[in-house]
Amino acid sequence: MAAVRIHDILSSRVLVTRSSARELEQAIRDAVHLGGEQLEIDFLDVDGITPSFLDEVITVLERVLGEIKENQPQIIVVNPPTRLSAKFAAVGRSHSLEIVERGPHRWELIGTRA
């Protein structure tokens, strides 16, 4: 399993901009290329995110996962700063993904990628 710890990279407790999400691309690329069946996007120490930030993170994931055709990892969001809302679920659907809450500290992104 590979993990990307968002706060270690962005150092902000509230994440709102698309440009800040794009700053995660190299870390996501590095984690994906390490291999493994699962990629964790870890929001530990983040207090809030906006739908536009999540949308751009998913766009980055799609771009990076598009570079690999086989053995794509399961994408898990751990320590999300909020419960899964209708707005975040709608962001997932706009990318042909279903975002499923798997407990108070875990979301899974399911569906078409890349």
Secondary structure as the mmCIF struct_conf table of DSSP 4:
data_model
#
loop_
_struct_conf.conf_type_id
_struct_conf.id
_struct_conf.beg_label_comp_id
_struct_conf.beg_label_asym_id
_struct_conf.beg_label_seq_id
_struct_conf.end_label_comp_id
_struct_conf.end_label_asym_id
_struct_conf.end_label_seq_id
STRN STRN1 ALA A 2 ARG A 5
HELX_RH_AL_P HELX_RH_AL_P1 ILE A 6 LEU A 10
BEND BEND1 ARG A 13 ARG A 13
STRN STRN2 VAL A 14 LEU A 15
HELX_RH_AL_P HELX_RH_AL_P2 ARG A 18 ARG A 22
TURN_TY1_P TURN_TY1_P1 GLU A 23 LEU A 24
HELX_RH_AL_P HELX_RH_AL_P3 GLU A 25 LEU A 34
BEND BEND2 GLU A 37 GLU A 37
STRN STRN3 GLN A 38 ASP A 42
TURN_TY1_P TURN_TY1_P2 LEU A 44 ASP A 45
STRN STRN4 GLY A 48 ILE A 49
HELX_RH_AL_P HELX_RH_AL_P4 PRO A 51 LEU A 65
TURN_TY1_P TURN_TY1_P3 GLY A 66 GLU A 67
BEND BEND3 GLU A 70 ASN A 71
HELX_LH_PP_P HELX_LH_PP_P1 GLN A 72 PRO A 73
STRN STRN5 GLN A 74 VAL A 78
BEND BEND4 ASN A 79 ASN A 79
BEND BEND5 PRO A 81 THR A 82
HELX_RH_AL_P HELX_RH_AL_P5 ALA A 86 SER A 94
TURN_TY1_P TURN_TY1_P4 HIS A 95 SER A 96
STRN STRN6 LEU A 97 GLU A 101
BEND BEND6 GLY A 103 GLY A 103
TURN_TY1_P TURN_TY1_P5 PRO A 104 HIS A 105
STRN STRN7 ARG A 106 GLY A 111
#
